[in-house]
Amino acid sequence: MTTGKINVSVENIFPLIKKFLYSDHEIFLRELISNGTDATLKLKHLTNIGEAKVEYGNPTIEVKIDKEGKKLHLIDQGIGMTAAEVEKYINQLAFSGAEEFLEKYKDSAKDSGIIGHFGLGFYSAFMVASKVEIITKSYKDEPAAHWTCDGSPEFTLEPADKTSRGTEIILHIAEDSLEFLEESKIKELLNKYNKFMPIPIKFGTKTETLPKPEDAPEDYKAETVEVDNFINNPNPAWTKAPTDLTDEDYKKFYHELYPMQFEEPLFHIHLNVDYPFNLTGILYFPKLGSDLQIQKDKIQLYQNQVYVTDNVEGIVPEFLMMLKGVVDSPDIPLNVSRSGLQADAAVKKISNYITRKVADKLKSLFTENREDFEKKWNDIKIVLEYGMLSEDKFYEKAGAFVLYPTVDNKYYTLEELKENLKEKQTNKDGKLVVLYAGNNDAQHSYIETAQEKGYEVLLLDSPIISHLIQKIEGDNSDLTFVRVDSDHIDNLIKKDEDAISKLSEEEQTSLKTVLETIVPKQTYTVQLDALDSQAAPFIITQPEFMRRMKEMSQSGGGGMFGMGNMPEMYNLVVNTNSPLATTILNTTDKTAQEHLVKQALDLAKLSQNLLKGEALTAFVKRSFEMIK
């Protein structure tokens, strides 16, 4: 037996490791199982190339709890180590890493990702253990070795009687970490970090019911058997070729990733690239609707099938973070801070690749089955609209598949929209006016008026639509979007002919004066227009520019500063060709005149759903009195 002191200038380095990494000390299990996996995969490689003259077999990694002895065992059947290799890898290399780690992080404290970065994966064991043992036998024909260390620089290294290849690590769990002797806790961690590790991981046993024999009697009691419990799927869907998977396989994997998710995903995108970086993964589009406040952090990031995080900011483009799925890349640095990750050149390339791949997939889905794509549009539009606003590369490709639905459930691409609308909806200045509604029911009367003129009305109801149409208008100078309730239809799409008013200019001036003394100035701007005599006498509209800027300000990232808090302002369009306009003008009784204006204003407010509370109660009461 040899004893020795690890060559390290800092005494008691382990308490320091524990202190620095305490915020996330559960990752010791991820680190140790990753080491066991690496050791097993190295053996596989060496047997494949004929360097290791041993039988690879079907190796597993086993995790065992000894609650009474307060020990946790991790056993692999991998490459193993000789005594000389233990001396080199455990006592020398890892400790030089520990020194570097302390030097670099002594002032900045907890950052759980840095363990592996400094070759400290094994030493994370001391975050939860007061003593650690390694019993290891190399695939080479050399004696087994037994290393013991109690968290000081002192260690012992002696021969062991282990005869099977591989490494067993025994953690003597510290008094402040006894939770790691609980089966439920270890199971939770294995599920979190090791669910898709490439080597089968054994943890305890489970009871399985044997199939009923064909000739079993009626009172046959099912037989059960205890079998090894393997907690992981070593060959998850993303590691396979898309040609080897069916739609059913993709759905099954989705539910494996998200056991509590009962709705089926709408479709998936399989990522697979090996140049200029390695990346595999599957992204799923869940049903999203129009709500931007969706739980993010649902995409899981793996490095060689080892779970890293579900915070994929910087790796996956922001607009796709509302999706679900897996991204796995050995090129993503496991052990750098988030800001470092976002600055990493490989990571930026990965983000751009994912954007391009998603755009290509959406285009092919649209081309292959447009009808099905249209059916799913309302469930995915929020992601794509957000993508158009936030990623220029996505915006460039989006014209081929982003849709603009009408209130009658017809769907156009932007180019189709221009082609179909240009004949009827081009105004006298040669500009194409695209009419849209934000709410089919609330703006029904305006939609109906526009449709009577033969115009198409789009239904654009997402919370970021004002930002998006602003961007589209910026790129299409011959096009403007206006909401259908922002003015009377004849003013929205101005043609050459000017309507003639029944009222003279003098009468119009008198009418406007009367109206402005009765209609509240702080909310309404009175606007006289010579409209069709069949049009409504009073119409409330909200100017497109003001409303759009206000909406953009409220939804963030645009609009004028502070406009989101401005009071609502409306135009009151009064039809000078309506009989009511003439009646109001000719009524000499001031009380009756005021009564007519207020009743007409309330009716206009009612059609815009603006009449509420006390004003609505008064209107109903007044209306009943009129029909007594």
N, C-alpha and C positions, 0 to 999 in steps of 0.2 A: 504493500500500500504506500502511496505517496501522499504527502500533504504539502500544501504550498500556499503562497500568498499571491493573489492576482496582482500583477504589476500595475498598480493604479495609485495615483498620487492623492486621490480624494478618498478619505476613509468613509466607510459606511455609505457606499454609493446607492445601495438599494432603497433605503428610506427616502433618498432624494428622488429616485425614479418614481417611487410610490407617490411622493408629494406632488411632483410635477404632473403626473398623469392620472391623478386620482379622479378627476372629473369624469373619466370614461374608463374606469378600470375593468369593466366587463369585457373589453376587447382582448384581454389576455387569451380568452378561449379561441377567438378568431385567429390570433397570431400563432398560437401553438398548433392548432389544427392545420393552418396554412403551411407551417413548417413540415408537419407530418405528410401533408399532400405533396409538397415539393420533393420530399425524400422518396416518396413512392413513385412519383412521375420520373424522377432521375433514374431510379432503378429500371423503370420500364424502358427508358431510352437506352440505357447501357445494355440491357438484355437484347433489345432490338438490333443494336449495332454489333452484338457479339462480344462486347467488352466484359460483361458480367456473365460468367458461365454458371448461372443459377436459373431455377425455374421461377418465372415471374408469378404465375398462378393468378388468383383472384384476391389481391390484397384488400384489406379494409383498415379503417381507423376506428378504434374503439374508445369510448369515453365511459369510465366506470366511477361510481361514487361509493366511497367507504365512509358512511356517516359516522359509525362508531369510532373508527380510527382517525376521523377528521381529515380524510385524504381524498384527492381527486386524481384519478389515473388517466393518462392519455397514451394509448398504445398504437404504434403503426408497424407495418410490415415492410417498411421501405429500405433504403440503402444502408441505414445504420452507420455507426462510427467506430473507428478503432480508438484506443486510448490516446494515440498521438493526435488523431483528428479532434477528439474532445479537447485536448490541451490547446490545439490551434484555434478551433472555431468558438469554443465556449469561453476559454480563459483569456485569449489574446485579442482576437478580432473584435468580438462583441464589446470587450471593455474599452478598446480604443474608440469604438463608436460611442460608448457611454460617456467617455471623457469629452468628446466633441459635442455631444448632446448637451452636457451640463454647461460647457463653455458658451454655447450658442444660446441656450434657453434659460440661463440662470436668472435673468431679469424679467422674462416675459411670461413665465408660468405656463398654464395648461394648454397643450395642443396635442390632442390624442393621436393625430395622424403621424407624428414624427417618429414613433417607435421603430417601425420597419425601415424607415429612411436611414437610420443610424445603425442598422444591423442589431437592433435591440429587441427584435420580436420575441426571442426566448426569454429575455430578462423581464418582459412584462409580467411573467409569472410571479415575480416578487411584489407586484401590486396587491396580490391576494394571498400569498403564501409566506409563512415564516421560515420554511425550509423547503428546498427543492432537490429532488434526486433525479438523476438520469441513469437508466440501465440500458446499455446499447450494445448491439452485436452487429458488426459490419458484414456485408455480403462477401467480403474477402475472408480468407481462412485465417482469421486472427482471433485471439481471446476477446470475450466481452469485457466491457468496462463499466464501472459504477462510480458516478460523480455525485458528490453531496456538497451543498453549500447552504449556510443558514442566514444568508443576507448580509454577511460581512465579507471582507475580501479573502477570508480563509476558506479553503476548499479541501476536500479529500478526493483522491482518485485511486481506485483499487480494482483488481480483477473481479469479474462477476461470473456466476455460473449459468447465465442465460444462454440457451442453446439455439433459440429461434432467431432468425434475422429480424432486424428492426430496432426501434427505440421505444422505451417506456419512460414517460415523465411522470413523476409522482409529486404532487403538490400537497404539502402539509398546510392546510388552509388556516390562515391567521384568525385570531379571535374576532377581529372587526370585519371579517369577510365570510362569516359562516353561512350567509345566504347562498353561497356557491356550492353548498353541500345539499341544497334542496333540489329534488328531481325536477320540480316545476320550473325553477329558475334556469337550470342547465338546458332543459328542453326548449324554453323560450329563446335562449341565446343561440342554440343550435339552429332553431328555425329561422332566427333573424339573420345570422351571418353565414350559415353553412348549408342552407336549404338546397343549393344547386352545386355543391362542391363536386369535382370530377371523380373523387374516390368515395366508395360507399362508407358512410359513417354509422357505426353501430352504437346504439344507446339502449341498454336494457333489453327486455323481451316484450312481446305482446301475445295476446291470446287469439288464435285463429280457429274458426269452426271448420271442421273437415266436411267435404261434400257428402251428402246423403247417398249411401249405396243404392243401386237400382232395385235390389231385392229386399230392401229394408222393411221390417214389419211396421204395422201402423203405430205401435207405441215406441218406435225407435227414438232414442234420445241422441241428439246430435253430439258427436265427439269433438272435443277441443284439443288443441295442442299449443304448447308454448314455442314461439319461434323468435329468432333474433329480430329486434326492431331497428330497421334502417330508416333514418330520419330524412335522408336526402334523395333527390333525383339527380344522379350523376350525369345524365344526358338530357338536359332541358332542351325545349324546342329551339331556342335561339342558336344552339350549337350544331343544329342539323341543316342540311341544304333545303331551301324552300321546295324543291321538287319532291322531297321525301315526306312532305307534310300535307295533310288535307285541311280543309276549312275546320273540320271537327277537331283536329289536333290543335289548331291555333286557339279555338274556343276553350278546349280542355286546359290548355296551358294558362290561358287568361284566368280561369277559375282557380288554378293552382297558385297563381301569383296573388290573387285577390279572393280568398275563400268566402269573404262576406259580401261579395258583389254578385247580385242575383241577375242583373240585366246583362244581356249579351252585348258585346261590343259591336259597333256598326261595321267596322272593317279594320284590317291590320296592315302594317307596312313592315316587311322583313328587311332589316339592314344587314348588309354583308359586303365588307370592303377589306382588301388586304394591301392596297397601295393608295396614297403615300403613308398610310398608317393602318393599323389593324383595328377593325371595329365590327362587332356583330350585335344584333339586338332585334327586338320586335316592339313596335309601337302600336298601340291600340287607340282607336277613336271611340271613346264612350259617348253616350247620348249627353249633349251639353246644354241644349236649349239656348236662351238668350241671356243667361245670367253670367256676368263677368266674375262674380265673387265665388269662384270655384276653388275647391281645395287643391292647392298645387302640391308639389313634392310627392307625386304618385309614381313617377318613373324611378325605377331602382337602378343604381349604378353598380356594376360589378367589375372586378379586375380578375380575369382568368377564373370566372365562376365564384370568386370570393366577394361577398356583399361588402360594399364600401359605404354607401349612403343613399338616402332618397332625396338629397338636396342636389339637384343636377344643374344648378344655376351656372351659366358660363359654358357648359358642355352641350346641353340641349338648348336650342334657341328659345327665348323667353315665351314666344307665342305658343310653342308646343308643350310647355310645361303643364298645360291643362290636360294633356293626354296621359295614358297609362302605359306601362310596359317596362322593358329592360334594355339597358345599353351596357355592353361589356367591351372593354378595351384594355389590352395590356399596356397601351401607350398613354393611358391616363395616369399621371403620377398619383399614387395612393397617399403620399406623405407630404403634401405641401398644403399651405393654407389656401382658403378659398380665393383670396386676391391673387395669389401666385398662380392658381389654377386658371383664372380668367385671363391672365397675361401670357399663359403658356401657348406657344405657337402651334403645337400639335392639337391642343384643345380647340383653338380657333378654327383650324381646318376641319375638325370633327363637326363643330357646330354648323359650318357652311355646307358640309357634305349632307348632314341630316336635313337641312333646309331644302337642298336640291332634290334629295331622294323623295322627300314627302311631296314636293311639288310635282315631280314626275309621276308618282303613284296616283295622285289625285287626278292628274290629266288623263292617265290611262283608265282609271275607273269611270271618269266622265265620258270618255270616248267609247269604251266597251259597252257600257250600259247606262246611257243618259237617263232613262226613265227611273232607274233605281237610285241614281245619284241625286236626281231632283227630289225623290221621296225623302232622302236623308238630309237634304240641304239645311232645313231649319235646325237640325240637331248638331250640325258641324259649323255653321256659318260664323259663329262668334270667334272661333279659333282662326279661321281663314281671313276674316276681316281684320282681326288683330295682327295677323301675320303681314297683311298688306301694308299696314301702318308702321310696323316695327322693323321689317326686314326688306330692304330694297331688292335683294335677289329674289325673294319670294314674290314681291309685287310685280316684278318683270314677267314672271311666269304665270301669274294668277289670272291674267286676261283670258287664258285658254279654258278655265274651268269655274271661275267665280261667277255666281248666278245672281240675277236681279229678278225676284218674283213679282208678279202683278197681284192686285187684289183678287183677281179671278184665277189664281194658281197657274198662271203661265210663267215659264221661266226663260229668261234671255241672258246671254252673255252680253258684255258691254258692246261688242261689235254688232251683234244681232239687234240690240236695242237701238243703236244708231240707224241701222238699216230699216227697221220696221217703223220707227217713229218719225223719220225725217220728213215724210210727205205731209203729215197732218200737224206735227208739233214743232215745226220750224217757224220762228216768229219773223216779223217784218225786217229785222236786222240780220236775218240769216243764221240765227243761233237756235240750236235744238234745245227745246225746253222739256226736261224730263220731270214729269209730275210724280210726286210720291206722297203716301200717307204713312203716319207712324202708328195709327190705330184704326183698324177697319170700321169698328163700331162708332168710336168717338167722332170720326171725320166722315161719317156715312153720307151726309147731305152734300158735302163738298165733292166727294167721290162721284156721287150720282150726277151732279151738275156737269162735271168734267166728262163723264162717260156719255152723257146726252149729246155732247159736242163731238163724240167719236174719238176721244182721247184715251190713251192707256194710262193707268195709274199704278205705280209700283207700290208694294208694301215693304217698307224698310223700317224695321222696328228694333234694331239692336241698339244698345246703349251708346255705342261708339260711332253710329252711322254719320253723325254730323262731321266728325273728324275725317271719316273715309271719303265722303262726297266732296269735302273741301280739297282733299288730295287729288281726287279724280278730276275735278274741275281745273285744278292747277296744271294737269297734264293734257287737258283737252279743252283748248280755248274756245272751241265752237259748241260747247256743251254747258248747260247749267241745270242744276237740280233745284226744284222749288216744291215746297210742301203745298199740298193742294188747298190748305186752309190759310195760306199766307196772303191771299188777296182774292178778289173776284176773278173767276176763270178768264174773263175777257181781258183782264189786266195781266194775268199770268202769261198768257200766250197772245201777245199783241199782234193783231193782223193789220193790214193797211187801213181798212175802213174805220172811220171815227163815228161812233154812235152819236145820234142827235138827241139832245135833251128836250123834253116837253117844257121845261121851265126856262125862262129867260135868265140871262146872267144876273140881272137885278133880283129876280125871284130866288135864284140859288144863293145869292149873298144873304138875303133875308132869312132863308131856311137855315143856312149854316149858323147864323147869329142866334136864332131861336134854339137850335139843337145844342150849341155850345154853352148856353146858359143852364140847360137842364142836365146834359150828359156829364158825368164826373171827368174833369180835365186830367186828374192825376193818373187815370187808368186808360182813357180812350182819346184817340185823335180822330176827329170827325173828317170823313173823306166823302165828297159827293161824286157819284158816278152815274152817267147815263147808260143804264143797262136795259136789257130786254124787259118789257113791261111784265112778263111772266116771272121774272126773277124775284127772289125775296126782297121785301122793302128794306130791311135792316140785316146786314151780314157782319158778323164779327170776324176779323182776321188778325193774324199775328205776323208782323213783317218777318220774312225769311232770315234776313241778316241778323236782326236782333235776337230772334229765337235761337238761331244756330250758334251764335257766339255765346249765348247764355248756357246752352246745353254743353258746348265744348268746355266752357269754364267749369261747369258742374262735374263733368266726367273726367276732368284733369287733362293736363297736357295740351292746352290750346285755348283759343278764345282770348278775350281781353281780360286784363287783370281785374278781378273783383266783380265781373259781370254776373257770375253765378248767384250773387246775393242781390242783384237788382230786382225791384218789384216788376211784376208782369205788366207789359204795356201792349195794348191792342189798338187796331184801327176799327172804327165803326164805319163801314161802307154803307152809305144811304143811297138807294136807287131813286134818282130824281124822276124816272119814268113810271114809278109805281103810284097807284091811286093814293096810297097812304101818305106819300110825300106831299102831294097836292092838298090832301085833307088837313095835314098838320099845318101847312103854310096858311091855309084859309080859315083856320079856327081862330076866332077872335077871343073866345073865353080862355084866359090864361090857364085857369085850373084844368079845363078840359084838354087844352093843348099839352100841358105837362103830363096829364094822365095818359094821353095817347103815346107820347114819346117814351115814357117809362114802361108802359105795357109792351111796346114794340121792342125796346131794348131788352126787357126781361125775356121775351120770346126768343130773341137772337142769342141771349146768354144761355137760355135753356137748350138750344140746339147745339151749343158748344160745351155743354155740361159745366157751365160756369155759374149757374144759379144754385146757390146752396144756403143752408141754414135759415136764418131769419128772413132773408130776401126771398127765398123760395116759399116760405110759409105765407108771407105777405102777398106774393104773386098769386098763389092758389086761392087765397081768401078773396082777393080782388076779382079774380076770374069768375068765381062762383057768384059774386054779387052782380056781375054783368049779365049772367044768364038767368037771373031770378024771374 
